[in-house]
């Protein structure tokens, strides 16, 4: 599955996108796998309340299932004005 990172998440991880192989059942499980990879992931995912997530371009929660998902994107909350 493709994992996309936007804004400061991308800056902390150092990648805009990567392809991962995962057995994660939910987005939260995927986050735990990523955190365990390297310190830069642990830092980027240290405060999930500061992040939003989309699965296959649909905004969702961290408890969303990943079965059949092709893409997960992580980004900070959007502000308008």
C-alpha positions in Angstrom: 0.0 0.0 0.0 1.1 3.6 -0.6 1.6 5.8 2.4 1.6 9.5 1.7 2.9 12.3 4.0 2.0 15.9 3.7 3.3 19.2 5.2 5.3 18.9 8.5 4.7 15.1 8.5 6.6 14.8 5.3 9.3 17.1 6.6 9.8 15.1 9.8 9.9 11.7 8.0 11.8 13.0 5.0 9.7 11.3 2.4 6.5 12.4 0.5 5.5 8.8 -0.2 6.5 5.2 0.3 5.2 1.8 -0.4 4.8 -0.4 2.6 3.9 -4.0 3.2 1.8 -4.4 6.3 -0.4 -6.8 8.2 -2.0 -3.9 10.0 -5.8 -4.2 10.5 -6.4 -0.5 11.2 -4.8 2.8 10.6 -3.7 2.9 14.3 -2.0 -0.5 13.8 -0.2 0.9 10.8 1.0 3.9 12.8 2.4 1.6 15.4 4.3 -0.3 12.8 5.7 2.9 11.3 6.6 4.3 14.8 8.7 1.1 15.4 10.7 1.6 12.1 12.8 4.6 13.0 13.0 7.5 15.4 11.8 10.0 12.7 8.5 8.1 12.4 8.1 8.0 16.2 8.6 11.8 16.2 6.2 12.4 13.4 3.5 10.2 15.0 4.1 11.3 18.6 0.8 13.3 18.8 -2.0 11.8 16.8 -4.4 14.5 17.9 -2.3 16.8 15.6 -2.9 14.6 12.6 -5.6 13.7 10.2 -5.8 10.6 8.0 -7.4 9.6 4.8 -7.8 6.0 3.5 -8.2 5.9 -0.3 -8.8 9.6 -0.3 -11.6 9.5 2.2 -11.1 11.3 5.5 -11.4 8.8 8.4 -10.4 8.0 11.9 -7.4 6.1 13.2 -9.6 3.1 14.0 -10.6 2.7 10.4 -10.0 -0.7 8.8 -7.3 -1.1 6.2 -8.6 -4.3 4.5 -8.4 -3.6 0.7 -6.9 -0.1 1.1 -4.5 1.0 -1.6 -3.5 4.4 0.0 -3.2 6.0 3.4 -2.4 9.7 3.7 -1.3 11.5 6.9 -1.5 15.3 7.1 -2.1 18.1 9.7 -5.5 19.6 10.1 -6.4 22.1 7.4 -7.2 25.7 8.1 -9.1 28.0 5.9 -9.4 31.7 5.6 
